Every structure is written in C-alpha cells, then in structure tokens.
C-alpha cells in the first residue's frame, strides 16, 4: 500500500510518545533562547560599532560553522553514543553562553569577542545538529516520523516567532545582558531531557568505525543512494530560489514598504506563524498529494509569495506574502527532511543528514548572494519575479528525482548474510579484501534480465562500502558469471554484512530467481 493511500498521521501523533514530547518541549524552550540570543547579538554589535560590514559578520560567524563542521559532525554522530555526544555539545553551549552573558553584564565585550563567541557557540550547534536530526527516528515509530519532523519544524518556527520579539521586550526592561543569560538557562531543560532519555541499544557487536573511514563511507553511500541524491537535487531546486525573500526582505521593508525594524520583525513573525499553521495541515496535504506533488505545490506557493513581495508597497500585502511563504516553506522543508530520513539506514543516518544540512545551507547562502546581486542590477520587484519564474521552471526540470516517504522501503538490517569465516590468523584491519561471487544461470537466454538486476546490486555493494566493482562472463561456458568487488578491510566487510537492508534482501531474492543453485562466494585477503 502506498503512503498516499494510507490514513494521514495526525499532527499530534508523535506526542503520544513520551520521549518525543519531553525532548520536543525542551528543545522549543532552548530554541526560543537561541533566537533571543541571535537577535540580541545583532543589536549588541550595532551598539559596539557603526561599520555595516562588521555588523554583517554576526550572521557570517553564526552560519559559517554549519559549512565547516556539518559533515564532520555527521560522522561523529554515527560512530559515538548520540546521547552523550549531545549532552557534551549542549553543556558546551550552556557554558559558552553563560560566560558571554557575564562579559556583557560587566561591559567587557568588543566586536572581536562577540564574533568569536558567536562562532564557537555556532560551532557547538553545528556539531550537534546532525545528531539531533538522527535522534528523531529513535523517539517515535516509523509511521509517526513524518508528523514528528513536521512538529520539529513547527517548533523551530514557533521559537523563531517568539524569540526575537521577546528579546526586544527583555532588553528594554532588564538590559541587554539578560537575553544572553536566559539563553544559557533555557538550555538546561535540554540537558535534563537528555539525561532522562535512554538511547535504544545497538545490535552490532563490531567496533565503531574510524573517523576518516566513516567520512569516506558516508560520501560513498550518498553517491550511490538514489533516494538521497534525489533529495539533494530537489532541495537545491527549492532553496536556491526560496532564499530570495530571506535575503531581500529587509530591503523590501525599508525601500518598498517604507517601514522600520518593527515592520521587519512583524513580517518575520508572520512567516513563522504561516509555517506553524502549515505544519498542522501538512500531514493531510501529504496524504492527498504525495511528497513530490507537495514540494511542487510548495514551489508554486513560494513563487506566488515572491511575486507578492515584489509588488508589496504596504504592510498588508507583505503580511499576506509572508504567510504564504511560511506555509510553503514548512511543507517543503519537512517533506525534504523526511525524504532524507527515509533514504538513510541507522548506521549512516548522521552522515547523510549532515550532507543534507550542507546542501540546505549551501543553497541558501549561494542563492542569497546571487539574488542580492541580481536585485542590485534589475531592482527588487524584477528580482522577485525572475526568482519566481526560476522556481516554477525548476519543478519540471527536477521532476524525475523522486522523493521518498517513511513507507517506501524498509532500511532496517536484514541480517540475512551469514558471517563470513576469516582465515585463522587474519586481523580485522587486514585488507583490502577481494570478494568473488560465481553465478550460473538457469537459462542463458535470461542474460540481459540478470545483468540488469545485477546492476542494481552493484549500487548496493558500492553504497555499503565496496569499491572497484566488476562483472565478468566466462568465455568458455555460457551463463556463467563472476562478480567481483573490493572492500578496504576484513572489518569493513563484516560491517558490509550488517548494512544489508530488508529492501536489499528482497532484491537479492529476485536475482536468485535467475540462478541455478546458490552462488559461490570466495574471499581473498591481500597478504
């Protein structure tokens, strides 16, 4: 049964899982503190200097760590205990926030120290971001994952709408150091939730992967995973154009609407409210449209919002554009996030999500620079119209890349491969290992069908850790083939056995239909 024919999971479905409800509530409070901190940091920098370039570096210092550390963080989240890793990251964030709050309280902050603290706190957030996303499937069951991702996105947008407005009120009543102190306090709930929660035990008896090998294997998986590559392609097509209104909204408010920071904050809040509303109806939209059509509809909604932003000369039209943009944003972001999650088994989830985060932020950053330059050449209204046209054109151009849902394929381990027997004196780190598999066809006339099925098996081998794959046909005996592939080490080949999913097992059973008897598998270790 396809996902579109099932009853849509209710938006509140994930909250029946106690672990998700506790962690979600704690993270929303923490995110409110984070948005208060971000908004106050920008305001503090304007008190320290009038240099526009230095003021703009606040956002650079906040976002740069995501580019620098996302892939590294993804590898770490897959090879270490996620709960302990998150506890360490959140404790570091709390300590840095408290120290910085003290510096602000005693008026001992300079532009340089502000930027360094922004960078270090951003680095702590970047290092924990893939682990936070990878934890979601461990908090709920598969059928509730889509709604859980939407709830997480809604929580982020709720905090985005509340945090900056709350920061302004607190600065006026308690002083500019107060939001930084409250940011540190808000993180204590997350630490408490992580200490209370217990991560499910892993079934693998093998030692953790080495860091360098984990990164190489992650990139290899992404290269040979059709679902993950499709998610990347659709994400670039959406975020590259959706970045337009995020980048140009301050200019629209100042030069087109003629408003000040209050109007700008109000429109940002409207985007957040639109996203929250979209999150609660998104499960039913997704059930009716499916993930591909939902992202296409989100692209159309974003294109409409871009045109409205381009035409806006008064706040009312800007609010309408913001609400449409927010609802479209949450539908696309949540659907793409679920597709990334559904394309990843547990053993590589952190690394795959880190690559998705890199594509996400990279597209937003590049798009912001492009549309800022275009707006300076052709003006704000035309820049928005051109971006809207590009957004609509990207839909048919990327339509062949199909997104996944949580019910598409079963990526849980099949454990069907028997553990191979190593030579008596073989060490786990010895290698490379050459694996050969001899096939004999029932009917030599099935040659083309067999080779087509084996080509998909090739992607599975390479995705799970093999390299230098090949298939050879016996020149003297019709219907006899030899598959070969190399693996870095004997230990990596043992991991390869554990990485075979139930979806892979179904395809391997299909390949078996072409064969006469069982394939003959041989392992050779480089001396």
Secondary structure, DSSP 4 states (H G I P E B T S, - for coil): --GGGSPPPPTTGGGGSHHHHHHHHHHHHHHHHHHHHHHHHHHHHHHH---HHHHHHHHHHHHHHHHHHHHHHHHHHHHS-HHHHHHHHHHHHHHHHHHHHHHHHTT---HHHHHHHHHHHHHHHHHHHHHHHHHHHHHS-GGGHHHHHHHHHHHHHHHHHHHHHHHHHHHHHH-TTHHHHHHHHHTHHHHHHHHH--PPPP---SPPPPHHHHHHHHHHHHHT-HHHHHHHHHHHHHHHHHHHHHHHHHHIIIIII---HHHHHHHHHHHHHHHHHHHHHHHHHHHHHHHHHHHHHHHHHHHHHHHHHHH--SHHHHHHHHHHHHHHHHHHHHHHHHHHHHT--GGGHHHHHHHHHHHHHHHHHHHHHHHHHHHHHH-HHHHHHHHHHHHHHHHHHTTTS----TTS---SB---SPPPPPPTT--TT---EEEEEEEEBS-GGGHHHHHHHHHHHHHHHHHTTEEEEEEEE-SSSTTEEEEEEEES-HHHHHHHHHT-BHHHHHHHHHHHTTBSSPPEEEEEE--
